[in-house]
Amino acid sequence: MNKKTNKVLIIIFFLLLVFLISAYIIEHTLGHQACKLCIYQRFLYFISVFLILNILLLKKYTGPTLLVLSFISLIGSIVAFYHFGIEQGFFNESFVCETQNLDQETSKEEILNQLKENTISCKEVTFRVFGLSLASINTIFSFVLFFIFIRIYKNYEINR
């Protein structure tokens, strides 16, 4: 890896940390609860942070790790776009987001347990940055990361 690539990976690493820390500040300090799709997107960012650390510190399996980072970023952009689509009404809210049906066969205890879970709808946008929902920002950011990691991988393979 050359110095320019390392700098790019370090910048991405810190951007991912900023996104993660911001998400927790928004949730725990400002009181905006995260839905399940938000949490899945965070999980992908955590994996990316550890994979970038592997490249920067351990310097092992760099090529395959870059491919995995590309794949994770692509998955992240798909999940974020799906989340954005639910917010905008392009897609129906999936079983991942919806609260369970409270039909007549459900006991009172089950209903109380479901209500205690306090499931947050993926449709609700409770926090925006410059008029954009966090799902839309994640869609763009993850898609850009996908292209950056693919490009770094191609350059890595050429210069190996």
DSSP file (Angstrom, degrees, kcal/mol; ACC not computed):
  #  RESIDUE AA STRUCTURE BP1 BP2  ACC     N-H-->O    O-->H-N    N-H-->O    O-->H-N    TCO  KAPPA ALPHA  PHI   PSI    X-CA   Y-CA   Z-CA
    1    1 A M              0   0    0      0, 0.0     2,-0.1     0, 0.0   155,-0.0   0.000 360.0 360.0 360.0 135.9    0.0    0.0    0.0
    2    2 A N     >  -     0   0    0      1,-0.1     4,-2.1     4,-0.0     5,-0.2  -0.410 360.0-104.4 -88.7 171.8    1.3    3.4   -0.8
    3    3 A K  H  > S+     0   0    0      1,-0.2     4,-2.3     2,-0.2     5,-0.2   0.859 118.5  55.2 -65.1 -36.2    1.1    6.5    1.4
    4    4 A K  H  > S+     0   0    0      2,-0.2     4,-2.2     1,-0.2    -1,-0.2   0.923 109.1  47.1 -63.9 -43.5   -1.8    8.1   -0.5
    5    5 A T  H  > S+     0   0    0      1,-0.2     4,-2.6     2,-0.2    -1,-0.2   0.904 110.8  52.2 -64.4 -41.8   -3.9    4.9   -0.2
    6    6 A N  H  X S+     0   0    0     -4,-2.1     4,-2.4     1,-0.2    -1,-0.2   0.903 108.8  50.8 -60.8 -40.6   -3.1    4.8    3.6
    7    7 A K  H  X S+     0   0    0     -4,-2.3     4,-2.5     2,-0.2    -2,-0.2   0.916 110.0  49.7 -63.2 -42.1   -4.2    8.4    4.0
    8    8 A V  H  X S+     0   0    0     -4,-2.2     4,-2.5     1,-0.2    -2,-0.2   0.922 111.8  48.2 -62.1 -44.1   -7.5    7.7    2.2
    9    9 A L  H  X S+     0   0    0     -4,-2.6     4,-2.6     2,-0.2    -1,-0.2   0.877 110.9  50.9 -64.7 -37.6   -8.1    4.7    4.4
   10   10 A I  H  X S+     0   0    0     -4,-2.4     4,-2.4     2,-0.2    -2,-0.2   0.911 110.5  49.0 -65.4 -42.1   -7.3    6.7    7.5
   11   11 A I  H  X S+     0   0    0     -4,-2.5     4,-2.5     2,-0.2    -2,-0.2   0.928 113.1  47.0 -62.4 -45.2   -9.8    9.4    6.4
   12   12 A I  H  X S+     0   0    0     -4,-2.5     4,-2.7     2,-0.2     5,-0.2   0.918 109.9  54.4 -62.1 -42.8  -12.5    6.8    5.7
   13   13 A F  H  X S+     0   0    0     -4,-2.6     4,-2.0     1,-0.2    -2,-0.2   0.932 111.9  43.1 -55.5 -48.8  -11.7    5.2    9.1
   14   14 A F  H  X S+     0   0    0     -4,-2.4     4,-2.5     2,-0.2    -1,-0.2   0.859 111.8  53.8 -69.8 -35.2  -12.3    8.6   10.9
   15   15 A L  H  X S+     0   0    0     -4,-2.5     4,-2.6     2,-0.2    -1,-0.2   0.919 108.8  49.8 -63.0 -42.0  -15.4    9.4    8.9
   16   16 A L  H  X S+     0   0    0     -4,-2.7     4,-2.6     2,-0.2    -2,-0.2   0.915 111.1  49.3 -61.2 -42.9  -16.9    6.1    9.8
   17   17 A L  H  X S+     0   0    0     -4,-2.0     4,-3.0    -5,-0.2     5,-0.3   0.911 110.3  50.6 -62.8 -41.6  -16.1    6.8   13.5
   18   18 A V  H  X S+     0   0    0     -4,-2.5     4,-2.7     2,-0.2    -2,-0.2   0.918 111.1  48.9 -61.9 -43.5  -17.6   10.3   13.2
   19   19 A F  H  X S+     0   0    0     -4,-2.6     4,-2.3     2,-0.2    -2,-0.2   0.931 114.4  45.4 -61.5 -45.3  -20.8    8.7   11.7
   20   20 A L  H  X S+     0   0    0     -4,-2.6     4,-2.0     2,-0.2    -2,-0.2   0.935 114.9  46.0 -65.6 -46.7  -21.0    6.1   14.4
   21   21 A I  H  X S+     0   0    0     -4,-3.0     4,-2.4     1,-0.2    -1,-0.2   0.913 112.9  51.4 -62.8 -42.0  -20.4    8.5   17.3
   22   22 A S  H  X S+     0   0    0     -4,-2.7     4,-3.0    -5,-0.3     5,-0.2   0.903 107.3  53.4 -61.2 -41.3  -22.8   11.0   15.8
   23   23 A A  H  X S+     0   0    0     -4,-2.3     4,-2.1     1,-0.2    -1,-0.2   0.911 111.1  45.6 -61.4 -42.2  -25.5    8.3   15.6
   24   24 A Y  H  X S+     0   0    0     -4,-2.0     4,-3.2     2,-0.2     5,-0.5   0.863 112.9  50.1 -71.0 -34.6  -25.1    7.4   19.2
   25   25 A I  H  X>S+     0   0    0     -4,-2.4     4,-2.0     2,-0.2     5,-2.0   0.929 111.5  48.9 -65.8 -44.6  -25.1   11.1   20.2
   26   26 A I  H  <5S+     0   0    0     -4,-3.0     6,-2.2     3,-0.2    -2,-0.2   0.894 119.6  39.3 -60.5 -40.2  -28.3   11.6   18.2
   27   27 A E  H  <5S+     0   0    0     -4,-2.1     4,-0.4    -5,-0.2    -2,-0.2   0.961 127.7  26.8 -76.0 -52.5  -29.9    8.6   19.8
   28   28 A H  H  <5S+     0   0    0     -4,-3.2    -3,-0.2    -5,-0.2    -2,-0.2   0.774 131.1  31.8 -90.3 -26.8  -28.7    8.8   23.4
   29   29 A T  T  <5S+     0   0    0     -4,-2.0    -3,-0.2    -5,-0.5    -4,-0.1   0.856 128.4  34.7 -95.8 -43.8  -28.2   12.5   24.0
   30   30 A L  S   <S-     0   0    0     -5,-2.0    -3,-0.2     2,-0.1    -4,-0.1   0.601 104.0-124.9 -89.9 -11.5  -30.8   14.1   21.7
   31   31 A G        +     0   0    0     -4,-0.4     2,-0.8    -6,-0.3    -4,-0.2   0.672  58.0 143.7  82.6  18.0  -33.3   11.3   22.3
   32   32 A H        -     0   0    0     -6,-2.2    -1,-0.2     1,-0.0    -2,-0.1  -0.818  44.7-138.9 -93.4 108.3  -34.0   10.2   18.7
   33   33 A Q        -     0   0    0     -2,-0.8     2,-0.3    -3,-0.1    93,-0.2  -0.346  12.2-126.4 -69.7 144.9  -34.5    6.5   18.8
   34   34 A A        -     0   0    0     -2,-0.1    86,-0.3     1,-0.1     2,-0.1  -0.702  16.7-137.2 -91.1 140.5  -33.0    4.3   16.0
   35   35 A C     >  -     0   0    0     -2,-0.3     4,-1.8    89,-0.1     5,-0.1  -0.330  34.5 -95.7 -84.4 176.7  -35.1    1.9   14.0
   36   36 A K  H  > S+     0   0    0     84,-0.5     4,-2.2     1,-0.2     5,-0.2   0.879 124.3  53.1 -64.9 -38.2  -33.9   -1.6   13.2
   37   37 A L  H  > S+     0   0    0      1,-0.2     4,-2.0     2,-0.2    -1,-0.2   0.866 106.7  53.6 -66.6 -34.2  -32.6   -0.6    9.7
   38   38 A C  H  > S+     0   0    0      2,-0.2     4,-1.9     1,-0.2    -1,-0.2   0.914 109.1  49.0 -61.6 -42.5  -30.5    2.2   11.3
   39   39 A I  H  X S+     0   0    0     -4,-1.8     4,-2.2     1,-0.2    -2,-0.2   0.892 108.6  52.5 -66.6 -39.7  -29.0   -0.3   13.7
   40   40 A Y  H  X S+     0   0    0     -4,-2.2     4,-1.7     1,-0.2    -1,-0.2   0.896 108.2  51.9 -62.2 -38.9  -28.2   -2.7   10.8
   41   41 A Q  H  X S+     0   0    0     -4,-2.0     4,-1.6     1,-0.2    -1,-0.2   0.890 108.7  50.5 -65.3 -38.3  -26.4    0.2    9.0
   42   42 A R  H  X S+     0   0    0     -4,-1.9     4,-2.6     1,-0.2    -1,-0.2   0.915 105.4  56.7 -63.3 -42.7  -24.4    0.9   12.1
   43   43 A F  H  X S+     0   0    0     -4,-2.2     4,-2.1     1,-0.2    -1,-0.2   0.901 105.9  50.1 -56.8 -42.8  -23.4   -2.7   12.3
   44   44 A L  H  X S+     0   0    0     -4,-1.7     4,-2.1     1,-0.2    -1,-0.2   0.866 109.1  52.3 -64.8 -36.0  -22.0   -2.6    8.8
   45   45 A Y  H  X S+     0   0    0     -4,-1.6     4,-2.4     2,-0.2    -2,-0.2   0.903 107.4  52.2 -65.9 -40.6  -20.0    0.5    9.7
   46   46 A F  H  X S+     0   0    0     -4,-2.6     4,-2.0     2,-0.2    -2,-0.2   0.925 109.0  49.5 -60.7 -44.6  -18.5   -1.3   12.7
   47   47 A I  H  X S+     0   0    0     -4,-2.1     4,-2.2     1,-0.2    -1,-0.2   0.922 110.4  51.1 -59.8 -43.7  -17.4   -4.1   10.5
   48   48 A S  H  X S+     0   0    0     -4,-2.1     4,-2.5     1,-0.2     5,-0.2   0.894 106.5  54.6 -61.9 -40.5  -15.8   -1.7    8.1
   49   49 A V  H  X S+     0   0    0     -4,-2.4     4,-2.1     1,-0.2    -1,-0.2   0.936 111.1  44.8 -58.3 -47.2  -13.9    0.1   10.9
   50   50 A F  H  X S+     0   0    0     -4,-2.0     4,-1.9     1,-0.2    -1,-0.2   0.862 112.3  51.2 -68.4 -35.5  -12.4   -3.2   12.1
   51   51 A L  H  X S+     0   0    0     -4,-2.2     4,-1.9     2,-0.2    -1,-0.2   0.887 109.9  49.6 -68.9 -37.8  -11.5   -4.3    8.5
   52   52 A I  H  X S+     0   0    0     -4,-2.5     4,-2.8     2,-0.2     5,-0.2   0.902 108.8  53.1 -66.3 -39.6   -9.8   -1.0    7.8
   53   53 A L  H  X>S+     0   0    0     -4,-2.1     4,-3.0    -5,-0.2     5,-0.8   0.896 105.8  54.9 -59.9 -39.2   -7.8   -1.4   11.1
   54   54 A N  I  X>S+     0   0    0     -4,-1.9     5,-1.8     1,-0.2     4,-0.8   0.927 111.1  44.1 -58.4 -45.6   -6.8   -4.8    9.8
   55   55 A I  I  <5S+     0   0    0     -4,-1.9    -2,-0.2     3,-0.2    -1,-0.2   0.936 119.4  41.4 -65.8 -46.1   -5.4   -3.3    6.6
   56   56 A L  I  <5S+     0   0    0     -4,-2.8    -2,-0.2    -5,-0.1    -1,-0.2   0.879 129.3  23.2 -73.0 -38.9   -3.7   -0.3    8.4
   57   57 A L  I  <5S+     0   0    0     -4,-3.0    -3,-0.2    -5,-0.2    -2,-0.1   0.903 132.6  29.8 -97.1 -49.7   -2.2   -2.1   11.4
   58   58 A L  I  <<S-     0   0    0     -4,-0.8    -3,-0.2    -5,-0.8    -4,-0.1   0.794  79.2-155.6 -84.7 -28.1   -1.9   -5.8   10.6
   59   59 A K      < +     0   0    0     -5,-1.8     2,-0.4    -6,-0.3     3,-0.2   0.839  46.1 135.2  55.1  36.9   -1.3   -5.4    6.8
   60   60 A K        +     0   0    0     -6,-0.7    -1,-0.2     1,-0.2    -2,-0.1  -0.913  64.8   1.7-116.5 143.9   -2.5   -8.9    6.2
   61   61 A Y  S  > S+     0   0    0     -2,-0.4     4,-2.3    -3,-0.1     5,-0.2   0.868  74.6 162.4  54.0  43.3   -5.0  -10.1    3.5
   62   62 A T  H  >  +     0   0    0     -3,-0.2     4,-2.5     2,-0.2     5,-0.2   0.926  67.2  49.2 -61.8 -48.5   -5.2   -6.6    2.1
   63   63 A G  H  > S+     0   0    0      1,-0.2     4,-1.9     2,-0.2    -1,-0.2   0.964 115.5  41.3 -58.8 -56.2   -6.6   -7.6   -1.3
   64   64 A P  H  > S+     0   0    0      0, 0.0     4,-2.4     0, 0.0    -1,-0.2   0.872 113.9  54.5 -61.0 -34.7   -9.4   -9.8    0.1
   65   65 A T  H  X S+     0   0    0     -4,-2.3     4,-2.6     1,-0.2    -2,-0.2   0.893 106.5  51.3 -65.9 -39.0  -10.2   -7.3    2.9
   66   66 A L  H  X S+     0   0    0     -4,-2.5     4,-2.1     2,-0.2    -1,-0.2   0.885 110.1  49.8 -64.6 -38.0  -10.6   -4.5    0.3
   67   67 A L  H  X S+     0   0    0     -4,-1.9     4,-2.4     2,-0.2    -2,-0.2   0.912 111.1  48.7 -65.6 -41.5  -13.0   -6.7   -1.6
   68   68 A V  H  X S+     0   0    0     -4,-2.4     4,-3.0     2,-0.2    -2,-0.2   0.910 110.2  51.9 -64.3 -41.5  -15.0   -7.5    1.6
   69   69 A L  H  X S+     0   0    0     -4,-2.6     4,-2.4     2,-0.2    -1,-0.2   0.898 109.6  50.2 -60.8 -40.1  -15.1   -3.8    2.4
   70   70 A S  H  X S+     0   0    0     -4,-2.1     4,-2.2     2,-0.2    -2,-0.2   0.935 112.4  46.6 -61.7 -46.4  -16.4   -3.1   -1.1
   71   71 A F  H  X S+     0   0    0     -4,-2.4     4,-2.7     1,-0.2    -2,-0.2   0.911 112.1  49.9 -63.6 -44.1  -19.1   -5.8   -0.6
   72   72 A I  H  X S+     0   0    0     -4,-3.0     4,-2.8     1,-0.2    -1,-0.2   0.897 111.2  49.7 -62.7 -40.3  -20.0   -4.5    2.8
   73   73 A S  H  X S+     0   0    0     -4,-2.4     4,-2.3     2,-0.2    73,-0.2   0.884 110.6  49.7 -66.5 -38.2  -20.3   -0.9    1.4
   74   74 A L  H  X S+     0   0    0     -4,-2.2     4,-2.1     2,-0.2    -2,-0.2   0.936 112.6  46.8 -64.9 -45.8  -22.5   -2.1   -1.4
   75   75 A I  H  X S+     0   0    0     -4,-2.7     4,-2.8     1,-0.2     5,-0.2   0.921 111.7  52.5 -59.6 -43.9  -24.8   -4.0    1.0
   76   76 A G  H  X S+     0   0    0     -4,-2.8     4,-2.6     1,-0.2    -2,-0.2   0.890 108.7  49.1 -60.1 -40.5  -24.8   -0.9    3.3
   77   77 A S  H  X S+     0   0    0     -4,-2.3     4,-2.4    65,-0.2    -1,-0.2   0.868 111.7  49.6 -68.9 -34.5  -25.9    1.3    0.3
   78   78 A I  H  X S+     0   0    0     -4,-2.1     4,-2.6     2,-0.2    -2,-0.2   0.935 113.2  45.6 -67.2 -46.4  -28.7   -1.2   -0.5
   79   79 A V  H  X S+     0   0    0     -4,-2.8     4,-2.4     2,-0.2    -2,-0.2   0.926 115.6  47.0 -61.9 -44.7  -29.9   -1.3    3.1
   80   80 A A  H  X S+     0   0    0     -4,-2.6     4,-2.8    -5,-0.2    59,-0.2   0.893 112.5  49.4 -66.2 -39.5  -29.7    2.5    3.4
   81   81 A F  H  X S+     0   0    0     -4,-2.4     4,-2.7     2,-0.2    -1,-0.2   0.905 110.8  50.1 -66.0 -39.6  -31.5    3.0    0.0
   82   82 A Y  H  X S+     0   0    0     -4,-2.6     4,-2.1     2,-0.2    -2,-0.2   0.921 111.6  48.7 -61.2 -43.6  -34.2    0.6    1.1
   83   83 A H  H  X S+     0   0    0     -4,-2.4     4,-2.3     2,-0.2    -2,-0.2   0.925 111.8  48.9 -61.2 -45.7  -34.6    2.5    4.3
   84   84 A F  H  X S+     0   0    0     -4,-2.8     4,-2.2    51,-0.2    -2,-0.2   0.899 109.3  53.3 -60.2 -41.6  -34.8    5.8    2.4
   85   85 A G  H  X>S+     0   0    0     -4,-2.7     5,-2.3     1,-0.2     6,-1.3   0.865 107.9  50.0 -63.3 -37.0  -37.4    4.2    0.1
   86   86 A I  H ><5S+     0   0    0     -4,-2.1     3,-0.7     4,-0.2    -1,-0.2   0.918 110.0  50.9 -66.0 -43.3  -39.5    3.3    3.1
   87   87 A E  H 3<5S+     0   0    0     -4,-2.3    -2,-0.2     1,-0.2    -1,-0.2   0.890 114.6  43.3 -59.3 -39.6  -39.2    6.8    4.4
   88   88 A Q  H 3<5S-     0   0    0     -4,-2.2    -1,-0.2    -5,-0.2    -2,-0.2   0.531 115.6-112.8 -86.6  -6.7  -40.3    8.2    1.1
   89   89 A G  T <<5S+     0   0    0     -4,-0.7    -3,-0.2    -3,-0.7    -4,-0.1   0.584  84.1 120.3  85.8  10.1  -43.1    5.7    0.5
   90   90 A F  S   <S+     0   0    0     -5,-2.3     2,-0.3    -6,-0.2    -4,-0.2   0.847  79.1  31.4 -71.6 -34.2  -41.4    4.0   -2.4
   91   91 A F  S    S-     0   0    0     -6,-1.3    -2,-0.2    -9,-0.2     2,-0.2  -0.889  88.7-111.2-122.6 152.1  -41.4    0.7   -0.6
   92   92 A N        -     0   0    0     -2,-0.3     2,-0.2     1,-0.1    -6,-0.1  -0.552  45.6 -95.5 -77.3 148.4  -43.7   -0.8    2.0
   93   93 A E        -     0   0    0     -2,-0.2    -1,-0.1    -7,-0.1   -10,-0.0  -0.479  49.0-136.2 -65.0 128.9  -42.3   -1.2    5.5
   94   94 A S    >>  -     0   0    0     -2,-0.2     4,-2.3     1,-0.1     3,-1.0  -0.162  25.6 -95.2 -84.1 176.7  -41.0   -4.7    5.8
   95   95 A F  T 34 S+     0   0    0      1,-0.2    -1,-0.1     2,-0.2    -2,-0.1   0.718 121.5  67.8 -63.0 -21.2  -41.3   -7.2    8.6
   96   96 A V  T 34 S+     0   0    0      1,-0.2    -1,-0.2     3,-0.0   -60,-0.2   0.874 113.3  26.8 -65.3 -37.0  -38.0   -5.9    9.9
   97   97 A C  T <4 S+     0   0    0     -3,-1.0    -2,-0.2   -61,-0.1    -1,-0.2   0.799 101.0  93.0 -97.3 -34.1  -39.5   -2.6   10.8
   98   98 A E  S  < S-     0   0    0     -4,-2.3     2,-0.2     1,-0.1    22,-0.1  -0.220  73.1-119.0 -70.6 150.6  -43.1   -3.3   11.5
   99   99 A T        -     0   0    0      1,-0.1    -1,-0.1    20,-0.1     3,-0.1  -0.536  45.0 -93.1 -76.4 154.7  -44.6   -4.0   14.9
  100  100 A Q        -     0   0    0     -2,-0.2     2,-0.1     1,-0.1    -1,-0.1  -0.343  46.4 -94.1 -70.8 151.7  -46.2   -7.4   15.1
  101  101 A N        -     0   0    0      1,-0.1     2,-1.0    -3,-0.1    -1,-0.1  -0.415  26.3-145.3 -66.2 136.9  -50.0   -7.7   14.4
  102  102 A L        +     0   0    0     -2,-0.1    -1,-0.1    -3,-0.1     2,-0.0  -0.654  35.8 168.9-102.0  75.1  -52.1   -7.5   17.5
  103  103 A D    >   -     0   0    0     -2,-1.0     3,-1.3     1,-0.1     0, 0.0  -0.207  51.1 -95.9 -83.6 178.2  -54.8   -9.9   16.5
  104  104 A Q  T 3  S+     0   0    0      1,-0.3    -1,-0.1    -2,-0.0    -2,-0.0   0.724 119.7  62.1 -69.1 -21.1  -57.5  -11.4   18.6
  105  105 A E  T 3  S+     0   0    0      2,-0.1     2,-0.3     0, 0.0    -1,-0.3   0.596  81.5 101.0 -80.9  -9.5  -55.5  -14.6   19.3
  106  106 A T  S <  S-     0   0    0     -3,-1.3     2,-0.0     1,-0.1    -4,-0.0  -0.584  73.6-127.8 -78.4 132.9  -52.7  -12.7   21.0
  107  107 A S     >  -     0   0    0     -2,-0.3     4,-2.2     1,-0.1     5,-0.2  -0.302  21.0-110.5 -75.9 164.3  -52.8  -12.8   24.8
  108  108 A K  H  > S+     0   0    0      1,-0.2     4,-2.4     2,-0.2     5,-0.2   0.876 119.2  53.3 -61.0 -38.3  -52.8   -9.7   27.0
  109  109 A E  H  > S+     0   0    0      2,-0.2     4,-2.4     1,-0.2    -1,-0.2   0.899 108.3  49.3 -65.4 -40.8  -49.3  -10.6   28.2
  110  110 A E  H  > S+     0   0    0      2,-0.2     4,-2.4     1,-0.2    -2,-0.2   0.901 110.6  50.7 -65.2 -40.1  -48.0  -10.9   24.6
  111  111 A I  H  X S+     0   0    0     -4,-2.2     4,-2.3     2,-0.2    -2,-0.2   0.926 111.1  48.3 -62.6 -44.5  -49.5   -7.5   23.7
  112  112 A L  H  X S+     0   0    0     -4,-2.4     4,-2.0     1,-0.2    -2,-0.2   0.900 111.3  50.4 -62.7 -40.8  -47.9   -5.9   26.8
  113  113 A N  H  X S+     0   0    0     -4,-2.4     4,-1.2     2,-0.2    -1,-0.2   0.903 110.7  49.4 -63.7 -41.1  -44.5   -7.4   25.9
  114  114 A Q  H  X S+     0   0    0     -4,-2.4     4,-0.6     1,-0.2     5,-0.5   0.894 111.1  49.3 -65.6 -39.2  -44.8   -6.2   22.3
  115  115 A L  H >< S+     0   0    0     -4,-2.3     3,-0.7     1,-0.2    -1,-0.2   0.847 106.5  56.4 -68.4 -32.8  -45.7   -2.7   23.5
  116  116 A K  H 3< S+     0   0    0     -4,-2.0    -1,-0.2     1,-0.2    -2,-0.2   0.801  95.1  66.8 -67.5 -28.7  -42.7   -2.7   25.9
  117  117 A E  H 3< S-     0   0    0     -4,-1.2    -1,-0.2    -3,-0.2    -2,-0.2   0.801  89.7-154.0 -63.6 -27.9  -40.4   -3.4   23.0
  118  118 A N    <<  -     0   0    0     -3,-0.7     2,-0.2    -4,-0.6    -3,-0.1   0.939  11.1-155.9  54.4  54.8  -41.2    0.1   21.7
  119  119 A T        -     0   0    0     -5,-0.5     2,-0.4     1,-0.1    -1,-0.2  -0.436   5.5-138.6 -65.9 128.4  -40.5   -0.8   18.1
  120  120 A I        -     0   0    0    -86,-0.3   -84,-0.5    -2,-0.2     2,-0.2  -0.745  17.6-120.5 -91.5 133.1  -39.6    2.3   16.1
  121  121 A S        -     0   0    0     -2,-0.4     3,-0.5     1,-0.1   -23,-0.1  -0.480   5.8-141.8 -72.7 140.3  -41.0    2.6   12.6
  122  122 A C  S    S+     0   0    0      1,-0.2    -1,-0.1    -2,-0.2   -35,-0.1   0.623  98.5  67.2 -75.0 -12.9  -38.6    2.9    9.7
  123  123 A K  S    S+     0   0    0    -37,-0.1     2,-0.3   -36,-0.1    -1,-0.2   0.810  80.9  91.1 -74.4 -30.8  -41.0    5.4    8.1
  124  124 A E        -     0   0    0     -3,-0.5     2,-0.7     1,-0.1   -89,-0.1  -0.504  58.3-163.2 -76.3 126.4  -40.5    8.0   10.7
  125  125 A V        +     0   0    0     -2,-0.3     3,-0.1     1,-0.1    -1,-0.1  -0.917  19.9 163.5-106.1 106.2  -37.7   10.6   10.1
  126  126 A T        +     0   0    0     -2,-0.7     2,-0.4     1,-0.2    -1,-0.1   0.562  62.7  41.1-100.7  -9.3  -37.0   12.2   13.4
  127  127 A F        -     0   0    0      2,-0.0     7,-0.7   -95,-0.0     2,-0.3  -0.995  62.2-179.1-143.4 134.0  -33.7   13.7   12.6
  128  128 A R  E     -A  133   0A   0     -2,-0.4     2,-0.5     5,-0.2     5,-0.2  -0.950  16.2-153.6-131.0 151.0  -32.4   15.5    9.6
  129  129 A V  E >  S-A  132   0A   0      3,-2.7     3,-2.0    -2,-0.3    -2,-0.0  -0.987  87.6 -16.9-123.9 118.5  -29.1   17.1    8.6
  130  130 A F  T 3  S-     0   0    0     -2,-0.5    -1,-0.1     1,-0.3     3,-0.1   0.846 129.6 -54.6  52.8  36.9  -29.4   19.9    6.0
  131  131 A G  T 3  S+     0   0    0      1,-0.3     2,-0.4     0, 0.0    -1,-0.3   0.412 115.9 115.2  81.8  -1.7  -32.8   18.6    5.2
  132  132 A L  E <   -A  129   0A   0     -3,-2.0    -3,-2.7     2,-0.0    -1,-0.3  -0.816  64.8-124.8-103.7 140.2  -31.6   15.1    4.5
  133  133 A S  E  >  -A  128   0A   0     -2,-0.4     4,-2.0    -5,-0.2    -5,-0.2  -0.392  26.8-113.9 -72.7 159.4  -32.6   12.0    6.5
  134  134 A L  H  > S+     0   0    0     -7,-0.7     4,-2.6     1,-0.2     5,-0.2   0.831 117.4  58.5 -64.3 -30.8  -29.8    9.9    7.9
  135  135 A A  H  > S+     0   0    0      2,-0.2     4,-2.0     1,-0.2   -51,-0.2   0.896 106.0  47.8 -65.3 -39.4  -30.8    7.1    5.7
  136  136 A S  H  > S+     0   0    0      2,-0.2     4,-2.0     1,-0.2    -2,-0.2   0.897 112.4  49.0 -68.5 -38.8  -30.3    9.3    2.6
  137  137 A I  H  X S+     0   0    0     -4,-2.0     4,-2.8     1,-0.2     5,-0.2   0.919 111.6  49.7 -64.4 -43.0  -26.9   10.4    3.8
  138  138 A N  H  X S+     0   0    0     -4,-2.6     4,-2.7     2,-0.2     5,-0.3   0.863 107.1  55.7 -64.0 -35.8  -26.0    6.8    4.5
  139  139 A T  H  X S+     0   0    0     -4,-2.0     4,-1.9   -59,-0.2    -1,-0.2   0.955 113.4  39.9 -59.6 -50.5  -27.1    5.8    1.0
  140  140 A I  H  X S+     0   0    0     -4,-2.0     4,-2.4     2,-0.2     5,-0.2   0.942 117.5  48.2 -65.1 -48.8  -24.8    8.3   -0.6
  141  141 A F  H  X S+     0   0    0     -4,-2.8     4,-2.4     1,-0.2    -2,-0.2   0.914 113.4  46.3 -61.3 -45.6  -21.9    7.7    1.8
  142  142 A S  H  X S+     0   0    0     -4,-2.7     4,-2.1    -5,-0.2   -65,-0.2   0.882 112.2  50.8 -67.0 -37.4  -22.0    3.9    1.5
  143  143 A F  H  X S+     0   0    0     -4,-1.9     4,-1.7    -5,-0.3    -1,-0.2   0.903 110.9  48.4 -67.2 -40.1  -22.3    4.0   -2.3
  144  144 A V  H  X S+     0   0    0     -4,-2.4     4,-2.4     1,-0.2    -2,-0.2   0.913 110.3  52.3 -63.8 -42.7  -19.3    6.4   -2.5
  145  145 A L  H  X S+     0   0    0     -4,-2.4     4,-3.0     1,-0.2     5,-0.3   0.896 103.9  57.8 -60.1 -39.7  -17.3    4.1   -0.2
  146  146 A F  H  X S+     0   0    0     -4,-2.1     4,-2.0   -73,-0.2    -1,-0.2   0.940 110.1  42.7 -55.1 -49.1  -18.2    1.1   -2.5
  147  147 A F  H  X S+     0   0    0     -4,-1.7     4,-2.3     2,-0.2    -1,-0.2   0.878 113.5  51.9 -67.7 -37.8  -16.5    2.9   -5.4
  148  148 A I  H  X S+     0   0    0     -4,-2.4     4,-2.7     2,-0.2    -2,-0.2   0.943 111.2  46.6 -63.8 -46.8  -13.5    4.1   -3.4
  149  149 A F  H  X S+     0   0    0     -4,-3.0     4,-2.4     1,-0.2    -2,-0.2   0.876 111.9  51.2 -65.4 -36.9  -12.9    0.5   -2.1
  150  150 A I  H  X S+     0   0    0     -4,-2.0     4,-2.5    -5,-0.3    -1,-0.2   0.928 112.1  47.1 -63.2 -44.2  -13.2   -1.0   -5.6
  151  151 A R  H  X S+     0   0    0     -4,-2.3     4,-2.6     2,-0.2     5,-0.2   0.924 112.0  49.2 -65.0 -44.2  -10.7    1.6   -6.9
  152  152 A I  H  X S+     0   0    0     -4,-2.7     4,-2.5     1,-0.2    -1,-0.2   0.912 111.4  50.9 -60.7 -41.7   -8.3    1.0   -4.1
  153  153 A Y  H  X S+     0   0    0     -4,-2.4     4,-2.5     2,-0.2    -2,-0.2   0.935 110.0  48.6 -61.9 -46.7   -8.5   -2.7   -4.7
  154  154 A K  H  X S+     0   0    0     -4,-2.5     4,-2.1     1,-0.2    -2,-0.2   0.925 113.9  46.4 -59.8 -45.5   -7.9   -2.4   -8.4
  155  155 A N  H  X S+     0   0    0     -4,-2.6     4,-2.3     1,-0.2    -1,-0.2   0.879 111.2  53.1 -63.9 -38.0   -4.8   -0.1   -7.7
  156  156 A Y  H  X S+     0   0    0     -4,-2.5     4,-0.6    -5,-0.2    -2,-0.2   0.921 110.3  46.8 -62.8 -44.7   -3.6   -2.6   -5.1
  157  157 A E  H  < S+     0   0    0     -4,-2.5     3,-0.4     1,-0.2    -2,-0.2   0.873 113.1  49.0 -67.3 -37.2   -3.8   -5.5   -7.6
  158  158 A I  H  < S+     0   0    0     -4,-2.1    -2,-0.2     1,-0.2    -1,-0.2   0.913 116.7  41.5 -66.7 -42.9   -2.0   -3.6  -10.3
  159  159 A N  H  <        0   0    0     -4,-2.3    -1,-0.2     1,-0.2    -2,-0.2   0.385 360.0 360.0 -89.0   2.7    0.8   -2.4   -8.0
  160  160 A R     <        0   0    0     -4,-0.6    -1,-0.2    -3,-0.4    -2,-0.1   0.476 360.0 360.0 -68.3 360.0    1.3   -5.7   -6.2
